[in-house]
């Protein structure tokens, strides 16, 4: 099911409706202690907080929500509107849910970014300086990599895959031979070569909602990226320190499952923008099977990880039941 064609109209309609809607909240009766605390807060801070609250925008619906994909039922009651779990070796589909829906993929984009950089065999020790061009003007996201900071290409690749660092990913594309446009073109050429027919890239970070794909295509990308030992190592690194000028910065993996003893993860990438919802792709060994998992448009900050846990327990339980049946038979 291809939804990208209808999302712009639906988004405009729902945004307008959300602006019209007003929620009434009953003001609680302040206790003496609450009043005391309030008095202790400087008036200027209270005013600033009130102004900030008044400017808060209503939550934007994801493309999947606008298309009604969350109404699709599945046996595990997943919170992701799109899911696909396949056996990496046999290609057997264990679970599928709207797996051909085309949606924004957020920072899952960086998996292709990493693949292009790795396959280009560019020198990983070459120093690259973050410039103003790498600053996010799409979503206004922050970064600890200040303009003027210099890191090696290898370090930028590490941060892009492990910590989903947007400036790092953009700098990798910007400094590719031929420049950013050549890099993006190569991303699309590689996707086509892999048979990813539902995929389109317009930039290397995933901040643009025009970077879109399907769960079926992303499973293909995960399988290809898994064959690259460097991408496996960097994407599953729990944390990494980098020296930037006279500062030492600690970066951590955006996927806390890589630290869990219950998981054996070979490759992973997370992603989020409001249009895409919470996203996650992984290659992991579960119950002796190498599985590729794709979760798109999950509702809730931790729901994509919860969905992965549901799948792991389901596969482990199914494997135990099958083993018991074989013994008794």
Order of alpha helices (4+ residues) and beta strands (2+ residues): alpha-alpha-alpha-alpha-beta-beta-beta-alpha-beta-beta-alpha-alpha-alpha-beta-alpha-alpha-beta-beta-beta-beta-beta-alpha
